[in-house]
Amino acid sequence: MAIATYLDFEKPVADLEKRIAELEATGGATVEEEVTKLREKAEKQLDHIYTHLNAWQKTQVARHPERPHFMDYVAGLFEEFVELAGDRKFMNDDAILGGLARFRGKPVVVIGHEKGRDTQTRLKHNFGMGKPEGYRKAVRLMELAGRFNLPVIALVDTSGAFPGKGGEERGQAEALARAIEACLTLDTPMISVIVGEGGSGGAVALASGNKVLMMEHAVYSVISPEGAASILFHDAKRAKDTAEAMKITAQDLEKFRIVDAVVTEPMGGAHRNPKDAIESVGDAIEKALSTLAGMTPDDLRAQRKERFYAIGREGLA
């Protein structure tokens, strides 16, 4: 499947798909055989590229503009979605969306970051960088879930919480801490899925659930590779080096027990086949929820406590 935006390392595939499009435009039975051969070659090239991605390339895939975003997951996985806006204190934050919905027939609360698709919507959603009121909205929705005994599903995709002056004036750090606290003390099951970027406290604030899942080509880190390179080397261009050293890929983080499972993406990344990618996330969420069925509020809180205390311990069973 040809896409509108190719990453630098996808150039060999882009060239082949461009040639295929040109041949198909000419029409005629004489080009069918050549098109078939080119398609097979493009698929093999794509397979080779995506089975050998380094951490920096995965970062680029995680940020791909055509990758499914929060509202795409809502449209593909949830029914009867009713958005609940505002933090009841200051304003509504469009970077973090959430509300009531049905997930495969069962009522849930769904929360997540929305980055936006084009210039206008990216500005509206502040590129997915939540402000204090966005995280206070998330806390409000989690409290609502606890009151009505609803599971919480959180979809994480942010470069980090909004770092601007207004956010600091309105208590960004406190809002993030309260959101993490709400996750950890929730009475109902919570599944968090890192579907793109999982950046810093802005991600952790929605990723402190009972089960943390991560898409195959997503990334999760305390700081962006560019930010780390700027601090360590005073040169953001060394982001590739820092990305490798930081161990930010799903495969690394599953090995370190920071995430519980990796959700396989279609070959070439979620942006090449959003429908299948969204369905795979739905299957993983359903499976994770089934493992928590029947647990009491005390059991759920104890499980989260042990899960996060276990990170970094030596000799894990």
Secondary structure, DSSP 8 states (H G I E B T S, - for coil): ---S---GGGHHHHHHHHHHHHHHHH-SGGGHHHHHHHHHHHHHHHHHHHTS--HHHHHHHHT-TTS--HHHHHHHHEEEEEE----SSS---TTEEEEEEEETTEEEEEEEE---SSHHHHHHTGGG---HHHHHHHHHHHHHHHHTT--EEEEEEES-S--SHHHHHTTHHHHHHHHHHHHHH-SS-EEEEEEEEEEHHHHHTT--SSEEEEETT-EEESS-HHHHHHHHHS-GGGHHHHHHHHT-BHHHHHHTTSSSEEE---TT-TTT-HHHHHHHHHHHHHHHHHHHTT--HHHHHHHHHHHHHHTT-TT--
